[in-house]
Amino acid sequence: MASQKNKENMARWVAKLNGAVMDASGPEHMKAIGAFLIQKIAVRTRLGYGVKDNLAEKSKLKKLSNPYKEFRKSYPFLSDLTTPNKSNLTKTGSMIDSLKVKDFRKNAIRIGPTGFDRDGVSNSSKAFWQEKMGRVFLRLSAQEVKQVRIFWIRQFSDLLKKENLV
């Protein structure tokens, strides 16, 4: 009798665990991971760093040209998050502020800029142009991937606790 009850308890526990695993890769958690990634990319970029290839080390963004620095000195809408000489992909802030989770699947999250800036230029075309000019920022370094893993493990751990599985 006790053996049958143990089997039933184990079957319920395994079913709850399977549900927690499915929930951890569901839309709510994938969007939370996407928001975490966007925050990491935005902060790193505004500090003047990019990542040239997936899992590469972060590196300084390519410097601004002198004529562009002069243009920024007189630009009336320059963001408070930058200076005329700083290469951090923040003239007005619209491109980085527009980063959103565009799509997600079980093992992938696609992030990119959305919308248009105050001059009617699409933020995705600005990101494409910046990348073409050598200012690559929509990649993740190995360190950032580790941080995402830690974030996901914490989320999963909280989920297991919520379901009384640990």
N, C-alpha and C positions, 0 to 999 in steps of 0.2 A: 504494500500500500504506500509506504513512504517513498519507494523507488518510483512509482507512478507519479506521485505528487512532485517529486524532484524533477522528473522529466517534463511535466507540465510547466513548472516554474522556469526551468531552463528554456523551454520553447517560448514562453512569454518574454523572457529576458532577451533572447536572440531576436525575436520579432521587434522589440523596442529598440534594440541596437541597430538592426537593419533600417528601421524608420529614422533613427538619428543620423545614420550615415547618408541616407537619401536626403534628409532635410539639410545636412551640412553642405551638400552640393546643389541645393535648390536656389531659386531666384533670390530670396531674401539674403542669404549668405554670400552668394556670388556678387550681388550689388554692394554689399558691405565691403567685400574684398576690393571691388572696383573703386569704391570711394577711398579706401585706404591707399590704393595705388595712385590715384589721382593726387591725393594730398602729398605723397612722397615725391612724385614727379614735379608737382608745382613748386614745392619748397626747394628741391634741388636745383631746378631751372632758375628760379628767382635768385638763388645764391650764385648763379653764373656757371653752373655745371651741366653737362650733358653726358650721354652714354652713347658712344659711336656704334657699338655692336651689342647684340644681346649678350648678357653676362660679362661684358667687359667692365673694366674699372671706370668710374666716373672721371671726367676730365674737364678742364676749363673750356667753355664755349669759345668758338672763334671770335677774335676781337672785331669790333665795329670799325668800319672805314672812317677816316678823318672827315670826309664830306658828310657822312651820315651823322657823325657826332655833332657837327656844326648844325645840321638840320634839327636834331633833337634839342639843342640848346634853345632854339626859338619856337619849338613845337608847343602850342598852348595847352594841349591835353595830355602831356607826359604824366604817366602814372606816378603816384607817390612811392611806389614800390621799386623805383629805379632812379638812375641818374643819367644825364646825357651821354656819359662815357662808358656806362656799364653794359656789357653784353650779357643780358639775361632774358632775352626774348620778351621783354615787357616794355613796350612803348606805351600802350594804353592799358594793358592788362587783359584785353578782351580774349586773346587767343588762349592763354593759360586758364583764365576764368571759365572759358567755354568747354573745357575738357569734361567729357561725359562717358559713361559706359554705353557704348554703341550696341554691343552684342555680347552674349555670353553663352557658353555651352558647358558641358560637364567639366572639361579640363582647360577651358580657355576663356579669357576675358579680353574683349577688344575695346580699347579706349581711344578716343580721338576728339579733336576740336569740332565744335558745332556752331552754327549761326554765322553772323556777320559782324564786322567791326563798325564803328561809327561812320566810316567812309564807304560802307557797302561792300567791302572786300570780305570774301568768305574766310573764316578762320582756318578751315582745312587747307585752302590754297596758300595761306600764309605759312602754315606748318610745313607744307610740301616745299615751298620756296626756301624756308630756313634750312631744311634738311639738304636741299640741293646746294645751298651755300656753305655747307659743312657744319651747321649748328644742329646736330642730331640730339633730340631730347626725349622722344617717345620710345625709348628702349629701357630695359631694366638691367642694372648691374647685378653681379652675383650677390653682393651684400643686400641689395633691395629684395632679391628673390628670397634670401634667408629671412628677412624681416616679414615678408608675406607669409612664409611658412609658419613662423612663430605666431603671427596674427591669426592664421587659420587654426592652428593647434589650440590657441586660447579660445577661439570661438567654439571649436568642437568640444573642448573640455567643458565649457560652460553649458553646452547643449546636453552633454552626458550627465552633468550634475542636475540640470533641470528635469531630466527624465528619470532621475534617481538610478542611474546605471553605474555610478561610481560612489 
